[in-house]
């Protein structure tokens, strides 16, 4: 039906934009952590892990942004349908969820370190703020993808927007 196709046509760019915004936030927050953490007191046992996680966040965010650009171009040219887009967005979100889970775990360890040594408090605040911001972006991306998925199910998936 025409209304289903138009709903898909409306939801598709919204989902792409929300996931892209999330990927962009991951990259910018990784850069912020990389820039600000070296000047803060970070426990020795967390330093290597923080550096590794920042590199992973940056790599995942950049990778997702590249895939999303290709996805948007393929969708705009009519080469992909909504089902294919949802599949790719879901894969990207699953990868981001893994990184956010690691960031949440790391913030818990920073919290314990800050309780033991108040000099770690600034680093803990930076990590927890980053985790909170990225979680908000991630939830918005998931909601937009779910709305696209719901519209697709209502439209029986093979309608090309």
C-alpha positions in Angstrom: 0.0 0.0 0.0 1.0 3.6 -0.7 0.8 4.6 3.0 3.2 1.9 4.0 5.7 2.8 1.4 5.5 6.4 2.5 5.9 5.5 6.1 9.0 3.4 5.2 10.2 6.4 3.1 9.9 8.6 6.1 11.3 6.2 8.7 14.3 5.1 6.7 16.3 8.4 6.6 15.4 9.0 10.2 16.9 5.6 11.3 20.0 6.2 9.1 20.4 9.7 10.6 20.0 8.5 14.2 22.5 5.6 13.8 24.9 8.0 12.0 24.6 10.5 14.8 25.4 7.7 17.3 28.5 6.6 15.3 29.6 10.2 15.0 29.2 10.7 18.8 31.3 7.6 19.4 34.1 9.0 17.3 34.0 12.5 18.9 33.7 11.1 22.5 36.7 8.7 21.8 38.7 11.8 20.7 37.6 13.7 23.8 38.6 10.8 26.1 41.9 10.5 24.3 42.6 14.3 24.7 41.5 14.7 28.3 42.3 11.5 30.1 46.1 11.8 29.9 45.9 14.9 32.0 43.9 13.2 34.7 44.8 10.7 37.4 44.0 7.3 36.0 44.9 4.2 38.0 47.8 2.3 36.5 45.8 -0.9 36.3 43.2 0.9 34.1 45.5 2.9 31.8 46.1 0.2 29.1 42.5 -0.8 29.1 41.3 2.8 28.7 43.7 3.3 25.8 42.5 0.1 24.1 38.9 1.0 24.6 39.3 4.5 23.2 41.0 3.0 20.1 38.2 0.5 19.7 35.5 3.1 20.1 37.2 5.3 17.5 37.7 2.3 15.1 34.1 1.1 15.5 32.6 4.6 15.2 34.7 5.4 12.1 33.8 2.0 10.6 30.1 2.4 11.3 30.2 5.9 9.8 31.7 4.6 6.6 29.2 1.8 6.3 26.3 4.2 7.0 27.5 6.6 4.3 27.6 3.7 1.8 24.2 2.5 3.1 22.6 5.9 2.6 23.9 6.3 -0.9 22.8 2.7 -1.9 19.4 3.4 -0.4 19.0 6.7 -2.1 19.9 5.1 -5.4 17.2 2.4 -4.8 19.8 -0.4 -4.6 18.7 -1.5 -1.2 15.3 -2.1 0.4 14.2 -1.5 4.0 14.8 -5.1 5.1 18.5 -4.9 4.0 18.9 -1.5 5.7 17.4 -2.8 8.9 19.7 -5.8 8.9 22.8 -3.6 8.5 21.6 -1.1 11.1 20.9 -3.9 13.5 24.5 -5.3 13.0 26.0 -1.8 13.6 23.9 -1.4 16.7 25.0 -4.8 18.1 28.7 -3.8 17.7 28.1 -0.5 19.3 26.2 -2.2 22.2 29.3 -4.3 22.9 31.5 -1.2 23.1 29.0 0.6 25.3 28.9 -2.5 27.6 32.7 -2.3 27.9 32.5 1.4 28.6 29.9 0.9 31.3 32.0 -1.9 32.9 35.0 0.5 32.8 33.1 3.3 34.4 32.2 0.9 37.3 35.9 0.2 37.8 36.6 3.9 37.7 34.0 4.5 40.3 35.5 2.0 42.6 39.0 3.5 42.0 37.6 7.0 42.7 36.1 5.8 46.0 39.5 4.6 47.0 41.4 7.6 45.7 39.7 11.0 45.3 42.3 12.0 42.7 40.6 9.6 40.3 37.3 11.4 40.6 37.8 13.7 37.5 38.7 10.7 35.3 35.6 8.9 36.6 33.4 11.8 35.9 34.7 12.1 32.3 34.2 8.4 31.7 30.7 8.3 33.2 29.6 11.4 31.3 30.9 9.8 28.1 29.0 6.6 28.8 25.8 8.5 29.6 26.0 10.6 26.4 26.7 7.6 24.2 23.9 5.6 25.8 21.4 8.4 25.0 22.6 8.5 21.4 22.5 4.7 21.2 18.9 4.5 22.6 17.8 7.1 20.0 19.4 5.0 17.3 17.7 1.8 18.5 14.3 3.5 18.7 14.6 4.9 15.2 15.7 1.5 13.9 12.8 -0.2 15.7 10.3 2.3 14.3 11.7 1.4 10.8 11.5 -2.3 11.6 7.8 -1.9 12.8 6.9 0.1 9.6 8.6 -2.6 7.5 6.6 -5.4 9.2 3.4 -3.5 8.7 4.4 -3.0 5.0 5.5 -6.6 4.5 9.2 -5.7 4.0 9.7 -5.9 0.3 8.5 -2.4 -0.4 11.3 -0.2 -1.6 11.0 3.3 -0.2 
